[in-house]
Amino acid sequence: MNKFSLQVLENTKEASDSIRVKFVKPDIHYKPGQYMIYELPVQDPKGPARDFSLASSPTEDFLMLTTKLTGSPFKQKLAQLRVGDVIDASGPFGGFTIADGPRHLFVAGGIGITPFRSMIKFATDRKLQQEITLLYSNKVPEEIAFRDELEKWRQQNENLKVVHTITRPEESAEKWNGRTGRVDAGLIKENLDAETVVYVCGPPAMVDAILALLKDMDVPEQRTRAEKFEGY
């Protein structure tokens, strides 16, 4: 396990309910989709450390985490970090990384987009020939993280397809003309064939529901990857 001191480069709002924190990149080697454990000097019932996916790609010159804001002392302290502050971190960890194969289907719920942001940026920068389809579900459009970046990369990468779906459009101040509803079997089937590897990341209930759908669709377990983002 490697330990690092990370200096804050930027701490900004990402979407209506999330922030992105960028750090000076240390001498680190990681794979898209991996995570790190971050420590803060804070009194929190769940302790002073949390793990977050690296939303940045290894091709970028910074490290970045993006997380949904909650009322926990840890998250409040994270949101208060200023440029130049230094925190401790360790890693990288995790095996939620892109596999070999010609086609990949990413299913993201809310802030579960973070490891996929890393994978998509990496694939776009390296001009990988793997086909990637992202199905990204949010309650309202205002909560879509990396919205502009995803659109830019979609235009740059002919092997990338991005599908947004909104579950509560009536609660949005923005008029939404795109797809609505949850990611369901029909949407998955539209983007699935016998070679597609499926990755699912988001809240536990959402991940369990998608995995159940995939099982009902007879998608072999060896062609599925999943990571649950617990709320904290």
C-alpha positions in Angstrom: 0.0 0.0 0.0 1.3 3.4 -1.0 0.7 6.5 1.1 0.6 10.0 -0.3 0.2 13.6 0.8 -2.2 15.3 -1.6 -2.3 19.0 -2.1 -5.6 20.5 -3.2 -5.6 22.2 -6.6 -9.3 22.9 -6.9 -12.5 22.4 -5.0 -15.6 23.3 -7.1 -19.2 22.3 -7.6 -19.7 19.6 -10.1 -23.5 19.2 -10.3 -26.3 20.4 -8.2 -25.6 17.9 -5.4 -21.9 17.1 -5.9 -18.4 18.5 -5.8 -15.1 17.7 -7.5 -11.8 18.0 -5.7 -8.6 18.0 -7.7 -5.2 17.3 -6.3 -1.6 17.7 -7.5 -0.7 14.4 -9.0 2.0 12.5 -7.0 4.2 9.8 -8.5 1.4 7.2 -8.7 0.4 4.5 -11.1 -3.3 3.4 -11.2 -5.8 1.9 -13.5 -9.0 3.6 -14.6 -11.8 2.6 -12.2 -9.6 2.2 -9.1 -10.1 4.1 -5.8 -8.1 5.6 -3.0 -8.7 6.1 0.7 -8.7 9.7 1.9 -8.2 10.9 5.5 -9.3 14.1 7.0 -8.8 15.6 10.5 -12.4 15.4 11.5 -14.6 13.9 14.2 -17.0 11.6 12.4 -19.0 8.7 13.8 -17.8 6.6 10.9 -14.2 7.6 11.4 -11.8 10.0 9.6 -11.3 8.1 6.4 -13.4 7.3 3.3 -12.8 5.6 0.0 -13.6 7.4 -3.3 -13.1 6.3 -6.9 -10.5 8.2 -8.8 -12.7 10.1 -11.3 -9.5 11.3 -13.0 -7.9 9.3 -15.8 -4.2 8.1 -15.6 -3.8 10.2 -18.8 -4.5 13.5 -16.8 -2.0 15.5 -14.9 -4.1 15.6 -11.7 -6.0 13.3 -9.3 -9.7 14.0 -8.8 -12.4 12.7 -6.6 -16.1 13.6 -7.1 -18.7 12.9 -4.5 -22.2 13.6 -3.6 -22.6 16.1 -0.7 -24.3 14.9 2.5 -24.6 16.2 6.0 -21.8 14.0 7.4 -19.0 15.7 9.2 -16.5 14.1 6.8 -18.3 15.4 3.7 -18.7 18.9 5.2 -14.9 19.0 6.0 -14.2 17.8 2.4 -16.3 20.6 1.0 -14.4 23.1 3.0 -11.0 22.2 1.7 -9.2 25.1 0.1 -6.5 25.4 -2.6 -3.2 24.5 -1.0 -4.6 22.3 1.8 -2.9 18.9 2.2 -4.6 15.7 3.1 -3.4 12.1 3.5 -4.4 9.3 1.1 -3.4 5.7 0.4 -3.9 3.4 -2.6 -4.7 2.7 -5.3 -7.1 -0.2 -4.6 -9.7 -2.1 -6.4 -10.4 -4.4 -9.4 -13.4 -2.5 -10.9 -11.4 -1.9 -14.1 -12.1 -2.2 -17.8 -11.6 -5.7 -19.1 -10.5 -7.0 -22.5 -13.1 -7.4 -25.1 -14.7 -5.5 -28.0 -17.8 -4.1 -26.3 -18.5 -2.7 -22.8 -21.8 -1.4 -21.3 -21.5 1.0 -18.4 -24.6 1.4 -16.2 -24.3 4.3 -13.7 -26.7 5.6 -11.1 -26.0 9.1 -9.7 -22.5 9.6 -8.5 -21.7 6.0 -9.5 -20.5 7.7 -12.7 -17.1 8.5 -11.2 -15.1 5.3 -12.2 -16.7 5.4 -15.6 -15.5 9.0 -16.1 -12.0 7.7 -15.6 -12.5 4.8 -18.0 -14.1 6.9 -20.7 -11.5 9.6 -20.5 -8.7 7.0 -20.7 -10.3 5.2 -23.6 -10.8 8.5 -25.5 -7.3 9.8 -24.8 -5.7 6.5 -25.8 -8.0 6.1 -28.8 -8.9 2.6 -27.8 -11.0 0.7 -30.3 -13.3 -0.9 -27.7 -16.9 0.2 -28.0 -18.4 1.8 -24.9 -22.0 2.5 -24.2 -22.9 4.5 -21.0 -26.4 4.3 -19.6 -26.5 7.1 -17.0 -29.5 7.5 -14.7 -30.2 10.6 -12.5 -33.3 11.9 -10.8 -33.1 15.3 -12.5 -30.8 16.8 -15.2 -29.2 19.1 -12.7 -27.6 16.1 -11.0 -25.8 14.9 -14.1 -22.1 15.0 -13.3 -19.5 15.6 -16.0 -22.3 16.5 -18.4 -20.3 18.8 -20.7 -17.3 16.5 -20.6 -19.3 13.4 -21.6 -20.8 15.3 -24.5 -17.4 16.5 -25.7 -15.9 13.0 -25.5 -18.9 11.5 -27.3 -18.1 13.8 -30.2 -14.4 13.0 -30.1 -14.7 9.2 -29.7 -16.7 7.4 -32.4 -16.7 4.3 -30.2 -18.5 6.0 -27.4 -22.3 6.2 -27.0 -23.9 8.1 -24.1 -27.5 7.7 -23.0 -29.0 9.8 -20.2 -32.2 8.8 -18.5 -34.0 10.9 -15.9 -36.3 9.4 -13.4 -38.1 12.5 -11.9 -38.2 15.1 -14.8 -41.2 16.7 -13.2 -39.0 17.9 -10.3 -36.5 19.7 -12.6 -36.4 23.4 -13.4 -34.9 22.3 -16.7 -37.2 21.1 -19.6 -36.0 17.6 -20.3 -36.6 16.2 -23.8 -34.5 13.1 -23.4 -35.2 9.6 -22.2 -37.1 9.2 -18.9 -37.5 6.4 -16.4 -35.1 3.9 -14.8 -32.6 1.8 -16.7 -34.7 -1.3 -17.5 -34.4 -4.5 -19.3 -35.5 -3.0 -22.6 -32.8 -0.3 -22.5 -30.1 -2.9 -21.6 -31.2 -5.2 -24.4 -30.8 -2.4 -26.9 -27.1 -2.2 -26.1 -26.2 -5.8 -25.3 -24.9 -8.7 -27.4 -23.1 -12.0 -26.6 -19.7 -10.3 -26.2 -20.7 -7.3 -24.1 -19.2 -6.9 -20.7 -21.5 -5.1 -18.3 -20.4 -2.8 -15.5 -22.7 -1.5 -12.9 -22.0 1.3 -10.3 -24.2 3.3 -8.1 -26.3 3.0 -4.9 -26.7 -0.5 -3.5 -30.4 -0.9 -4.3 -29.8 0.3 -7.9 -26.8 -2.1 -8.4 -28.8 -5.1 -7.0 -31.7 -4.3 -9.2 -29.6 -4.2 -12.4 -27.7 -7.4 -11.4 -31.1 -9.1 -11.0 -32.2 -7.9 -14.4 -29.0 -9.2 -16.0 -29.5 -12.6 -14.3 -33.0 -12.8 -15.6 -31.6 -12.0 -19.0 -29.1 -14.9 -18.7 -26.1 -12.6 -18.9 -23.2 -14.8 -17.5 -21.7 -13.6 -14.2 -18.2 -13.6 -15.8 -19.5 -10.8 -18.1 -20.6 -8.6 -15.3 -18.7 -6.3 -12.9 -20.3 -4.3 -10.1 -19.4 -1.8 -7.5 -21.8 -0.4 -4.8 -21.5 3.2 -3.5 -22.7 3.2 0.1 -24.2 6.5 1.3 -21.9 8.4 3.7 
